Amino acid sequence: YSLMDGVDFAKYMYKLLREREQDIASALGMDAAKDWEHYKLMVGEIRGLTYAREELKALLEKHADDVEDFISS
């Protein structure tokens, strides 16, 4: 196990979380929520994804040289 493996994994997870967050936001924008409860669940998932993504970003900023290029892409 090397640090680079961890960085690659963090980048992969960051991208996956960002894509899921964008998918849910897009669905919300198209009125995909069936009712108020479903809407709250979707917004809650976005909040959780955002938190996890921000934690990964902070980790990457400590250990990856190209993090800004990666995150902005």
Biopython code that builds the backbone (N, CA, C, O; Angstrom):
import numpy as np
from Bio.PDB.StructureBuilder import StructureBuilder

atoms = [
    (1, "TYR", "N", (0.844, -1.195, 0.000)),
    (1, "TYR", "CA", (0.000, 0.000, 0.000)),
    (1, "TYR", "C", (0.873, 1.236, 0.000)),
    (1, "TYR", "O", (1.759, 1.366, 0.844)),
    (2, "SER", "N", (0.643, 2.132, -0.917)),
    (2, "SER", "CA", (1.423, 3.363, -0.971)),
    (2, "SER", "C", (0.495, 4.564, -0.863)),
    (2, "SER", "O", (-0.719, 4.452, -1.035)),
    (3, "LEU", "N", (1.085, 5.701, -0.577)),
    (3, "LEU", "CA", (0.312, 6.930, -0.484)),
    (3, "LEU", "C", (-0.391, 7.231, -1.801)),
    (3, "LEU", "O", (-1.522, 7.717, -1.802)),
    (4, "MET", "N", (0.261, 6.948, -2.909)),
    (4, "MET", "CA", (-0.346, 7.217, -4.210)),
    (4, "MET", "C", (-1.619, 6.408, -4.393)),
    (4, "MET", "O", (-2.588, 6.905, -4.966)),
    (5, "ASP", "N", (-1.631, 5.173, -3.920)),
    (5, "ASP", "CA", (-2.849, 4.378, -4.005)),
    (5, "ASP", "C", (-3.987, 5.058, -3.256)),
    (5, "ASP", "O", (-5.121, 5.086, -3.732)),
    (6, "GLY", "N", (-3.686, 5.599, -2.096)),
    (6, "GLY", "CA", (-4.694, 6.297, -1.298)),
    (6, "GLY", "C", (-5.186, 7.551, -1.984)),
    (6, "GLY", "O", (-6.379, 7.852, -1.949)),
    (7, "VAL", "N", (-4.287, 8.282, -2.603)),
    (7, "VAL", "CA", (-4.665, 9.491, -3.335)),
    (7, "VAL", "C", (-5.554, 9.128, -4.521)),
    (7, "VAL", "O", (-6.567, 9.783, -4.763)),
    (8, "ASP", "N", (-5.177, 8.090, -5.256)),
    (8, "ASP", "CA", (-5.992, 7.654, -6.390)),
    (8, "ASP", "C", (-7.386, 7.241, -5.932)),
    (8, "ASP", "O", (-8.381, 7.567, -6.580)),
    (9, "PHE", "N", (-7.454, 6.521, -4.814)),
    (9, "PHE", "CA", (-8.747, 6.105, -4.276)),
    (9, "PHE", "C", (-9.576, 7.322, -3.872)),
    (9, "PHE", "O", (-10.769, 7.387, -4.168)),
    (10, "ALA", "N", (-8.949, 8.286, -3.199)),
    (10, "ALA", "CA", (-9.660, 9.493, -2.769)),
    (10, "ALA", "C", (-10.181, 10.266, -3.980)),
    (10, "ALA", "O", (-11.302, 10.774, -3.959)),
    (11, "LYS", "N", (-9.366, 10.353, -5.038)),
    (11, "LYS", "CA", (-9.807, 11.038, -6.254)),
    (11, "LYS", "C", (-10.996, 10.316, -6.889)),
    (11, "LYS", "O", (-11.953, 10.949, -7.335)),
    (12, "TYR", "N", (-10.923, 8.996, -6.923)),
    (12, "TYR", "CA", (-12.017, 8.206, -7.478)),
    (12, "TYR", "C", (-13.299, 8.445, -6.688)),
    (12, "TYR", "O", (-14.360, 8.674, -7.269)),
    (13, "MET", "N", (-13.196, 8.392, -5.374)),
    (13, "MET", "CA", (-14.374, 8.586, -4.524)),
    (13, "MET", "C", (-14.911, 10.011, -4.652)),
    (13, "MET", "O", (-16.125, 10.210, -4.678)),
    (14, "TYR", "N", (-14.027, 11.000, -4.731)),
    (14, "TYR", "CA", (-14.442, 12.384, -4.901)),
    (14, "TYR", "C", (-15.288, 12.519, -6.166)),
    (14, "TYR", "O", (-16.361, 13.121, -6.152)),
    (15, "LYS", "N", (-14.786, 11.952, -7.247)),
    (15, "LYS", "CA", (-15.503, 12.025, -8.525)),
    (15, "LYS", "C", (-16.859, 11.317, -8.439)),
    (15, "LYS", "O", (-17.864, 11.829, -8.932)),
    (16, "LEU", "N", (-16.879, 10.156, -7.818)),
    (16, "LEU", "CA", (-18.117, 9.401, -7.670)),
    (16, "LEU", "C", (-19.148, 10.171, -6.846)),
    (16, "LEU", "O", (-20.320, 10.235, -7.216)),
    (17, "LEU", "N", (-18.712, 10.754, -5.732)),
    (17, "LEU", "CA", (-19.605, 11.536, -4.877)),
    (17, "LEU", "C", (-20.124, 12.766, -5.615)),
    (17, "LEU", "O", (-21.304, 13.103, -5.513)),
    (18, "ARG", "N", (-19.244, 13.437, -6.358)),
    (18, "ARG", "CA", (-19.652, 14.634, -7.105)),
    (18, "ARG", "C", (-20.689, 14.275, -8.165)),
    (18, "ARG", "O", (-21.670, 14.997, -8.344)),
    (19, "GLU", "N", (-20.477, 13.170, -8.864)),
    (19, "GLU", "CA", (-21.428, 12.756, -9.897)),
    (19, "GLU", "C", (-22.789, 12.428, -9.298)),
    (19, "GLU", "O", (-23.818, 12.810, -9.856)),
    (20, "ARG", "N", (-22.805, 11.724, -8.165)),
    (20, "ARG", "CA", (-24.074, 11.389, -7.510)),
    (20, "ARG", "C", (-24.787, 12.660, -7.048)),
    (20, "ARG", "O", (-25.999, 12.801, -7.204)),
    (21, "GLU", "N", (-24.011, 13.577, -6.478)),
    (21, "GLU", "CA", (-24.578, 14.846, -6.030)),
    (21, "GLU", "C", (-25.214, 15.595, -7.205)),
    (21, "GLU", "O", (-26.318, 16.126, -7.084)),
    (22, "GLN", "N", (-24.520, 15.632, -8.323)),
    (22, "GLN", "CA", (-25.038, 16.316, -9.508)),
    (22, "GLN", "C", (-26.278, 15.621, -10.065)),
    (22, "GLN", "O", (-27.208, 16.284, -10.527)),
    (23, "ASP", "N", (-26.296, 14.291, -10.024)),
    (23, "ASP", "CA", (-27.461, 13.538, -10.495)),
    (23, "ASP", "C", (-28.703, 13.862, -9.664)),
    (23, "ASP", "O", (-29.787, 14.071, -10.209)),
    (24, "ILE", "N", (-28.536, 13.901, -8.353)),
    (24, "ILE", "CA", (-29.672, 14.189, -7.480)),
    (24, "ILE", "C", (-30.135, 15.627, -7.674)),
    (24, "ILE", "O", (-31.335, 15.890, -7.752)),
    (25, "ALA", "N", (-29.189, 16.557, -7.750)),
    (25, "ALA", "CA", (-29.547, 17.961, -7.962)),
    (25, "ALA", "C", (-30.301, 18.127, -9.280)),
    (25, "ALA", "O", (-31.273, 18.878, -9.357)),
    (26, "SER", "N", (-29.853, 17.436, -10.295)),
    (26, "SER", "CA", (-30.531, 17.495, -11.590)),
    (26, "SER", "C", (-31.947, 16.932, -11.482)),
    (26, "SER", "O", (-32.894, 17.507, -12.019)),
    (27, "ALA", "N", (-32.082, 15.813, -10.789)),
    (27, "ALA", "CA", (-33.408, 15.215, -10.604)),
    (27, "ALA", "C", (-34.324, 16.160, -9.838)),
    (27, "ALA", "O", (-35.502, 16.291, -10.171)),
    (28, "LEU", "N", (-33.790, 16.815, -8.819)),
    (28, "LEU", "CA", (-34.594, 17.785, -8.074)),
    (28, "LEU", "C", (-35.033, 18.925, -8.976)),
    (28, "LEU", "O", (-36.161, 19.409, -8.872)),
    (29, "GLY", "N", (-34.151, 19.350, -9.854)),
    (29, "GLY", "CA", (-34.477, 20.423, -10.787)),
    (29, "GLY", "C", (-35.557, 20.038, -11.784)),
    (29, "GLY", "O", (-36.206, 20.902, -12.373)),
    (30, "MET", "N", (-35.747, 18.736, -11.971)),
    (30, "MET", "CA", (-36.781, 18.258, -12.895)),
    (30, "MET", "C", (-38.005, 17.738, -12.137)),
    (30, "MET", "O", (-38.796, 16.960, -12.670)),
    (31, "ASP", "N", (-38.143, 18.185, -10.877)),
    (31, "ASP", "CA", (-39.293, 17.817, -10.039)),
    (31, "ASP", "C", (-39.452, 16.310, -9.864)),
    (31, "ASP", "O", (-40.568, 15.792, -9.918)),
    (32, "ALA", "N", (-38.343, 15.607, -9.654)),
    (32, "ALA", "CA", (-38.386, 14.156, -9.502)),
    (32, "ALA", "C", (-38.867, 13.706, -8.126)),
    (32, "ALA", "O", (-39.227, 12.544, -7.944)),
    (33, "ALA", "N", (-38.874, 14.611, -7.168)),
    (33, "ALA", "CA", (-39.330, 14.244, -5.824)),
    (33, "ALA", "C", (-40.831, 13.954, -5.869)),
    (33, "ALA", "O", (-41.623, 14.763, -6.354)),
    (34, "LYS", "N", (-41.201, 12.783, -5.354)),
    (34, "LYS", "CA", (-42.603, 12.361, -5.397)),
    (34, "LYS", "C", (-43.469, 13.135, -4.417)),
    (34, "LYS", "O", (-44.647, 13.387, -4.670)),
    (35, "ASP", "N", (-42.863, 13.512, -3.288)),
    (35, "ASP", "CA", (-43.580, 14.245, -2.260)),
    (35, "ASP", "C", (-42.561, 14.937, -1.356)),
    (35, "ASP", "O", (-41.355, 14.878, -1.598)),
    (36, "TRP", "N", (-43.069, 15.598, -0.306)),
    (36, "TRP", "CA", (-42.202, 16.358, 0.595)),
    (36, "TRP", "C", (-41.177, 15.454, 1.280)),
    (36, "TRP", "O", (-40.020, 15.847, 1.427)),
    (37, "GLU", "N", (-41.566, 14.282, 1.692)),
    (37, "GLU", "CA", (-40.643, 13.350, 2.357)),
    (37, "GLU", "C", (-39.521, 12.923, 1.407)),
    (37, "GLU", "O", (-38.353, 12.885, 1.796)),
    (38, "HIS", "N", (-39.872, 12.611, 0.194)),
    (38, "HIS", "CA", (-38.874, 12.221, -0.803)),
    (38, "HIS", "C", (-37.922, 13.378, -1.084)),
    (38, "HIS", "O", (-36.713, 13.181, -1.215)),
    (39, "TYR", "N", (-38.472, 14.577, -1.175)),
    (39, "TYR", "CA", (-37.651, 15.774, -1.377)),
    (39, "TYR", "C", (-36.639, 15.920, -0.237)),
    (39, "TYR", "O", (-35.456, 16.153, -0.483)),
    (40, "LYS", "N", (-37.100, 15.784, 1.003)),
    (40, "LYS", "CA", (-36.208, 15.914, 2.157)),
    (40, "LYS", "C", (-35.124, 14.840, 2.146)),
    (40, "LYS", "O", (-33.979, 15.114, 2.505)),
    (41, "LEU", "N", (-35.470, 13.629, 1.739)),
    (41, "LEU", "CA", (-34.471, 12.564, 1.640)),
    (41, "LEU", "C", (-33.405, 12.893, 0.593)),
    (41, "LEU", "O", (-32.214, 12.679, 0.817)),
    (42, "MET", "N", (-33.847, 13.411, -0.541)),
    (42, "MET", "CA", (-32.905, 13.759, -1.613)),
    (42, "MET", "C", (-31.975, 14.886, -1.174)),
    (42, "MET", "O", (-30.767, 14.828, -1.404)),
    (43, "VAL", "N", (-32.543, 15.908, -0.543)),
    (43, "VAL", "CA", (-31.725, 17.021, -0.062)),
    (43, "VAL", "C", (-30.763, 16.533, 1.022)),
    (43, "VAL", "O", (-29.609, 16.960, 1.064)),
    (44, "GLY", "N", (-31.226, 15.652, 1.886)),
    (44, "GLY", "CA", (-30.364, 15.092, 2.919)),
    (44, "GLY", "C", (-29.213, 14.303, 2.327)),
    (44, "GLY", "O", (-28.089, 14.371, 2.825)),
    (45, "GLU", "N", (-29.485, 13.556, 1.267)),
    (45, "GLU", "CA", (-28.408, 12.814, 0.618)),
    (45, "GLU", "C", (-27.386, 13.768, 0.009)),
    (45, "GLU", "O", (-26.182, 13.530, 0.104)),
    (46, "ILE", "N", (-27.853, 14.837, -0.609)),
    (46, "ILE", "CA", (-26.934, 15.827, -1.167)),
    (46, "ILE", "C", (-26.054, 16.401, -0.065)),
    (46, "ILE", "O", (-24.847, 16.559, -0.250)),
    (47, "ARG", "N", (-26.650, 16.712, 1.075)),
    (47, "ARG", "CA", (-25.862, 17.262, 2.186)),
    (47, "ARG", "C", (-24.791, 16.278, 2.644)),
    (47, "ARG", "O", (-23.652, 16.671, 2.898)),
    (48, "GLY", "N", (-25.148, 15.017, 2.748)),
    (48, "GLY", "CA", (-24.180, 14.006, 3.151)),
    (48, "GLY", "C", (-23.070, 13.830, 2.134)),
    (48, "GLY", "O", (-21.899, 13.705, 2.492)),
    (49, "LEU", "N", (-23.444, 13.821, 0.866)),
    (49, "LEU", "CA", (-22.453, 13.701, -0.205)),
    (49, "LEU", "C", (-21.506, 14.900, -0.211)),
    (49, "LEU", "O", (-20.297, 14.745, -0.386)),
    (50, "THR", "N", (-22.062, 16.088, -0.020)),
    (50, "THR", "CA", (-21.246, 17.296, 0.010)),
    (50, "THR", "C", (-20.257, 17.248, 1.163)),
    (50, "THR", "O", (-19.086, 17.586, 0.996)),
    (51, "TYR", "N", (-20.725, 16.829, 2.330)),
    (51, "TYR", "CA", (-19.837, 16.727, 3.491)),
    (51, "TYR", "C", (-18.691, 15.750, 3.212)),
    (51, "TYR", "O", (-17.527, 16.064, 3.462)),
    (52, "ALA", "N", (-19.022, 14.574, 2.696)),
    (52, "ALA", "CA", (-18.005, 13.566, 2.409)),
    (52, "ALA", "C", (-17.026, 14.072, 1.353)),
    (52, "ALA", "O", (-15.819, 13.853, 1.461)),
    (53, "ARG", "N", (-17.548, 14.742, 0.340)),
    (53, "ARG", "CA", (-16.695, 15.258, -0.728)),
    (53, "ARG", "C", (-15.754, 16.337, -0.208)),
    (53, "ARG", "O", (-14.586, 16.374, -0.594)),
    (54, "GLU", "N", (-16.240, 17.207, 0.652)),
    (54, "GLU", "CA", (-15.398, 18.254, 1.228)),
    (54, "GLU", "C", (-14.305, 17.667, 2.122)),
    (54, "GLU", "O", (-13.187, 18.183, 2.154)),
    (55, "GLU", "N", (-14.622, 16.593, 2.846)),
    (55, "GLU", "CA", (-13.609, 15.926, 3.668)),
    (55, "GLU", "C", (-12.525, 15.294, 2.785)),
    (55, "GLU", "O", (-11.338, 15.367, 3.101)),
    (56, "LEU", "N", (-12.941, 14.681, 1.691)),
    (56, "LEU", "CA", (-11.974, 14.115, 0.745)),
    (56, "LEU", "C", (-11.120, 15.213, 0.124)),
    (56, "LEU", "O", (-9.914, 15.046, -0.058)),
    (57, "LYS", "N", (-11.748, 16.327, -0.197)),
    (57, "LYS", "CA", (-11.009, 17.452, -0.771)),
    (57, "LYS", "C", (-9.925, 17.912, 0.201)),
    (57, "LYS", "O", (-8.786, 18.139, -0.207)),
    (58, "ALA", "N", (-10.265, 18.050, 1.474)),
    (58, "ALA", "CA", (-9.290, 18.479, 2.474)),
    (58, "ALA", "C", (-8.146, 17.472, 2.575)),
    (58, "ALA", "O", (-6.982, 17.856, 2.691)),
    (59, "LEU", "N", (-8.479, 16.200, 2.531)),
    (59, "LEU", "CA", (-7.452, 15.157, 2.578)),
    (59, "LEU", "C", (-6.543, 15.239, 1.350)),
    (59, "LEU", "O", (-5.320, 15.152, 1.463)),
    (60, "LEU", "N", (-7.148, 15.403, 0.197)),
    (60, "LEU", "CA", (-6.375, 15.497, -1.039)),
    (60, "LEU", "C", (-5.471, 16.724, -1.044)),
    (60, "LEU", "O", (-4.341, 16.661, -1.530)),
    (61, "GLU", "N", (-5.959, 17.834, -0.510)),
    (61, "GLU", "CA", (-5.147, 19.051, -0.486)),
    (61, "GLU", "C", (-3.874, 18.856, 0.323)),
    (61, "GLU", "O", (-2.866, 19.513, 0.066)),
    (62, "LYS", "N", (-3.915, 17.960, 1.294)),
    (62, "LYS", "CA", (-2.734, 17.684, 2.109)),
    (62, "LYS", "C", (-1.746, 16.757, 1.412)),
    (62, "LYS", "O", (-0.551, 16.790, 1.708)),
    (63, "HIS", "N", (-2.234, 15.925, 0.484)),
    (63, "HIS", "CA", (-1.394, 14.849, -0.044)),
    (63, "HIS", "C", (-1.232, 14.809, -1.555)),
    (63, "HIS", "O", (-0.483, 13.972, -2.060)),
    (64, "ALA", "N", (-1.899, 15.672, -2.288)),
    (64, "ALA", "CA", (-1.806, 15.601, -3.753)),
    (64, "ALA", "C", (-1.402, 16.957, -4.309)),
    (64, "ALA", "O", (-1.940, 17.992, -3.918)),
    (65, "ASP", "N", (-0.452, 16.933, -5.221)),
    (65, "ASP", "CA", (0.033, 18.177, -5.825)),
    (65, "ASP", "C", (-0.954, 18.755, -6.842)),
    (65, "ASP", "O", (-1.048, 19.973, -6.996)),
    (66, "ASP", "N", (-1.678, 17.894, -7.523)),
    (66, "ASP", "CA", (-2.533, 18.332, -8.619)),
    (66, "ASP", "C", (-4.001, 18.428, -8.221)),
    (66, "ASP", "O", (-4.879, 18.341, -9.080)),
    (67, "VAL", "N", (-4.278, 18.605, -6.945)),
    (67, "VAL", "CA", (-5.665, 18.542, -6.472)),
    (67, "VAL", "C", (-6.533, 19.642, -7.089)),
    (67, "VAL", "O", (-7.684, 19.372, -7.433)),
    (68, "GLU", "N", (-6.036, 20.850, -7.240)),
    (68, "GLU", "CA", (-6.853, 21.920, -7.799)),
    (68, "GLU", "C", (-7.253, 21.617, -9.240)),
    (68, "GLU", "O", (-8.396, 21.860, -9.630)),
    (69, "ASP", "N", (-6.327, 21.090, -10.031)),
    (69, "ASP", "CA", (-6.658, 20.715, -11.411)),
    (69, "ASP", "C", (-7.710, 19.621, -11.427)),
    (69, "ASP", "O", (-8.640, 19.657, -12.232)),
    (70, "PHE", "N", (-7.564, 18.652, -10.539)),
    (70, "PHE", "CA", (-8.498, 17.534, -10.491)),
    (70, "PHE", "C", (-9.887, 17.984, -10.064)),
    (70, "PHE", "O", (-10.877, 17.617, -10.697)),
    (71, "ILE", "N", (-9.971, 18.764, -9.012)),
    (71, "ILE", "CA", (-11.255, 19.172, -8.453)),
    (71, "ILE", "C", (-11.996, 20.113, -9.389)),
    (71, "ILE", "O", (-13.225, 20.083, -9.445)),
    (72, "SER", "N", (-11.280, 20.936, -10.115)),
    (72, "SER", "CA", (-11.940, 21.882, -11.016)),
    (72, "SER", "C", (-12.372, 21.248, -12.322)),
    (72, "SER", "O", (-13.110, 21.865, -13.091)),
    (73, "SER", "N", (-11.925, 20.013, -12.592)),
    (73, "SER", "CA", (-12.287, 19.357, -13.863)),
    (73, "SER", "C", (-13.607, 18.638, -13.769)),
    (73, "SER", "O", (-14.054, 18.038, -14.746)),
]
sb = StructureBuilder()
sb.init_structure("model")
sb.init_model(0)
sb.init_chain("A")
sb.init_seg("    ")
for serial, (resi, resn, name, xyz) in enumerate(atoms, 1):
    if name == "N":
        sb.init_residue(resn, " ", resi, " ")
    sb.init_atom(name, np.array(xyz, "f"), 0.0, 1.0, " ", f" {name:<3s}", serial, name[0])
structure = sb.get_structure()
